[in-house]
Amino acid sequence: MAKINMKPRLASAYFIYVLLLVIGFMALAEFVVIPKLIKIPRDIYLMGFAATPNTVLDDTPINSLGFTGDAIQSTEKAPGSIRILTLGGSAFFNRNMTNRLKSKLSNICDKKVEILGAALRAHSTMSSILKYKLLSKYNFDIVLIYHGINDLWMNHVSAKDFKEDYSHFDPWYKRNLCLNHSIICRVIYNKLIYRKPAKEVRKTFIDVPGEKVFGENLTDLINAIESHGSVPILMTFAWSIPTDYSRELFESNSLGYNNPTNYDRWPVELWGPVPYVSEGLKTYNRIIRELARKYNLFLIDQEKLMGKDLYYFGDVCHMSEPGTEKFIDNIVAFFSDHNLC
């Protein structure tokens, strides 16, 4: 009787055992260990654009979802309520914007007001697309959109390095099947694979590769919002750069910006040279107005309503304390005038 060679079978069995062990450890890490360490809902972490939950950023509380305002949990709205989402960057986040907006809207609305503030510092139109894709399940009645200056920031690379999804700027913008669904893949990509291209500062807003991206992103966002039966409200971007602006005068607080505590205060040059920023913001506001006309959308012309008075600004785009009140009042007046709540 021929002897049976057990070594190949044992080797195969051992390989399968080790493979199952590795898969088991990875699954444990992916779905149990790492989610406990990151202390944020797994889907929100993988979306990539949220703040640290249950913390306070300057004077602004961050809720359990990593955003501001109401930590909405249910896809069903309470009877007699209105549910609002905000999208934007720091100018729509600072100075506890969400809770202050909710308080003022609650004073004029017959309905109970819920606001989830997904506007966060450094976020762009592409960030908002990614956030809305995740948050749309909460069936918002109204989505307020306030974008501008952070998209200018994305353009300071060479044309060959520029990516329309902004993945050249930040690893979280890179999306694919693996990165969208695996924390381990995301950590490996962000920490070991992603390489930020060299910065190439643009002096003027001419032939900027991302000019059309801004409009395309807003269009995609508008279409997504309307497809869920929600109402998008566009806002032009308020900003002010005095004619005598210089970096030196800004740093010495000599320009007249109203920001005695230096709250989130940045020179124009953070986003680019003065001509580039002013030309870019004019172009983006033109695009916003054109989209509002094209799609017959509600538009709050914050640039016009806020004006250029430095009393209302802490720097080029962040509102001062009185400016924040005025900015919020502009929204509340619009809601009241159009019977939105």
N, C-alpha and C positions, 0 to 999 in steps of 0.2 A: 504494500500500500504506500503511495507517494506521500511524502511529508508535505504539509502545508506551511508555506513561509508566512509567518505571522507578522514579520517586521513591517512590510508595507501597510498592512491593515492597522497595526498599532500606530504607525507614523501618521496615517490618515486620521485616525480617531483622535490622536493628540492634537493634530492641526485643527480639527473641527472644535475640539474642546477649548483650545487657546483662542480661536476665532470667536466662539460664543462668549468666552470670558471677556475679551476685549470689547465686543459689542455691548455686553451687559454693563461693563464699567462706563463706556461712553454714554449709553442711554441713561445710566444713573447720574452721571455728571451733567448731561444735557438737560434732563427734565426734572432733576431733584436738587442736586448739590448747587450748581451754578445759579438757578433761579432764586434759591434762598440767599445766596451771596449778593446778587444784584439788587434785591429788594424792590423789584418793580415787576409788574405783570410781564410775562414772557413775550407776548405779542407786541407790547409797547416798546420793550427793549430792542426787539429785532427790527421794529420800525425805525429806530435810531435817532429820533428827534424829540426827546423829552428831557425834563430836568430831574434832579434827584428827588424822589417822593418824600413828602412829610418833612420838608425843610423850609427855611426862609431865605430867600435870595434878596439881599438888602432889606427892603421893607415889604417884600411881596411873598406871601405864603405859597408854597408849592403843595398841591393836594396829593392824594394817594396814587393818582394816575400819572403824576409827573408833569401836570399842567397847573393852571390856576383856576380859581372859582370853584364851581360845583363839580365834585368827583362823581359824575353821572355813571350809574351802574346798569340801569335798566334801559332796554330799547323802547319800552313803552313809556309814553309821557303821561303824567298825571292829568286827569280831566281839568280843564280850565287853566292850563299852563302854556307858556311859550318857551321854547328851547332854542338857545342861541349859541353859535360857535364863533369864536374869533380866531383869525389866522393872520399872522404877520411876524414882525421881528420885535426888537427891544422897544421901539417907539410905541408899540401897542401892548407892551407888557409892563413897562416901568411904573414906579410909583403906585403899585397896587391897583393898576388900571382896571382889571376885571371886576374886582369886588366893588370898586367905586362906581363903575358903569352899571353894575347890577343894582346897587342901592338907588341910583338916580332913575333908572328905568322902572324900578318897582314903585316909585312915587307917582308915575304917570300911567302905569299899565293897570288895566282891570284884571289881567291874568297874573298868575304866579310866574315869576321870571326865573328861569334856570340859565346860567351862562357857564359854558366850559371854555376857558381861555387857553387856546392852543398856540397863541402868539408867544414866542420865546426869543431870547437874545440870539442874534447871529443867523436867524432863520431866513430862508429865501422862498421864492415862489415854488421851487422844486420841493423844499421841505414841506410846504403846505399841501402839495399834491400827495405826498407820501402820508402825511398825517390824516388828511381827509379820507384817503382810502381805508384807513383803519377805523376812523371815528365816525364815518358816515352811518354806521349801523345804529347810532343813537337817534337817528331821525330828527335832525334839527329843522326847526321852522325857518330860521334865518342864519345865514353865514356872512359875517362881516370880514372883508378882505382889505388889508392895509400893507402894501408892499412897495418897495422902491430901492432904497439905498443899498441894501445887502446884496441885491442882484448885481449892482455895479462892482462890488467887491470880487465877484467870481471871474471877472474878465481880465485880471492882471496876470495872464500867462500868454505865451505865444499862441498863434492861431493853430499850430500843429498840436499843441498840448491841450487846447480847450476842448472840453467834452460837453455836449448839450445837456447831459443829465447832471452836470456839475461834479462828476465823480473825480475830476482832477483836483478839486478844491478840498474835499473831505471824503475819507473812506466810506462814511455812512451813506453817501449818495450812490455808491456802487450797488446795484441790485442784480441778483440772479436767483435761481431756484435754491441753491445751497445757502447763499448768504441770507436769503429771506426767511429761512426756516431752521437754521442751525446756529446756535450760540457759539459752538466750538468753531465752526467754519468762519463765523464773523470775527471772532477774536484772532484767529490765525491770519485772516486777510488784513484786518485793521492794524495788527501789531507787527506782522512779519512780511507781508507781501506789498501792501500799499506804499507807494513812494510819491510824495508831493513834488510836482514839477517846479522848476525854478520860476520865481516871480519875475514878471516883465511888466513894469508899471506903465500904464498908458497915460499920455499927457492930455489927449483930447478924445472926445467921444465920436471918433470917426472910424468907420470900418471895424467897429467892435464886434467880435464874433457872436457875443451873446445878446445883441440888440433884439433880434427876432425871437430869441428864446424866451425873453420876458413876456412878450405878447402871446406866444404859443402856450406857455405855462399857464397864464391867466385864462386863456381860452379853454384849455383842458380842464382847469379847475371849475370854471363856470359850467361847462358841459356836465361834469361829474355831479356838481351840486344840483343842477336842474334835473338830471336824470333820477335823482333820489326824491324829487318833489319838494326840494328846499328852495328858498329864495336867496340868491347871492346879492350882496350889496357891496359895490366897489367904492373905494375911497381913494382920491388922489393923495399924493404924498406931500406933507407939509415940510418945508425946510427954509432955512434962512442963512445966507452967507453975506456979511456986510461987505461993502465995496472996498473997505480998507483992510480986509482980512489978510493976516499973515500968521505964520506958525508962532512967531515970537510974541505978537500981540495976544494971540489966543492963550499961550502958556502963561502970560503975565496977567490974565483976566482983565485985559484992557479994552476989549471989543464991545462990551455991553450985554453979553449973554447973561441971563438971570439964573445963576446957579451957584449960590453962596456956599453950598456944601460940597460942590464938585461931584454931584450925583451922576454916575455913569457918563462922565464928561470926556469927549474925545475930539481931537483935532480933525478937520476935514480930511487931512492926509491919510487917516486910517483907511479911508475908502478910495483915495486917489487924489491926484492934484486938483486944485480948485476948478480949473476950466473943465476937466473931465467930469467931476461930480456935478457941477451946475448944468452942463450940457446934457449929461446923462439923465438927471432927474427931470429936466424939462421934457426930454424925449419920452421917458417912461410915463410921465403924467399925460402927455399927448396920447400915448397908446391907451392908457386907462380910459380917458374920455372917449376915444374912438370906439373902444370895445363896448362902453356903456351905450353909445348911440347905436352901434351895429346890432347889439342883442337886446336893445330896449330894456336896459337894466337900471335899477336904482343906483344913483351915484351921489355920494356925499363929497362935495368938492372941498376937502380939508385944506388943500393948498390955498385956495381962495379965501376960505373962511378964517383960517389961522393968520393969513397975511405974512408979513416979513418982520413985524415988530419983535426985536430981540427980547423984549420983556416976557414973551411967551415961549422962549427957547432956552435950553440949557447948553446947547451946542448946535451944530448944523441941523440936527434932526430930532434930538430928544427934547421933549417938552419940559419946561420949567414947571414948578408947582401951579402957578396961575394958568400956564399953558395946558396942563393936564386937565384942569377944570373946564377950560374953554373947549378943548378937544372932545371931552365927554359930553358937554352941553350941546355941541354940534350934532352929535349922534342922537341924543335924547330929543332934541327939537325936530330932527328928521323923522324919528319914529312917531312923534306926536302929530306932526303935520301930515303924515301919510297913513295915520291910523293903523300902524303896524302891530300894536299890542293893546 
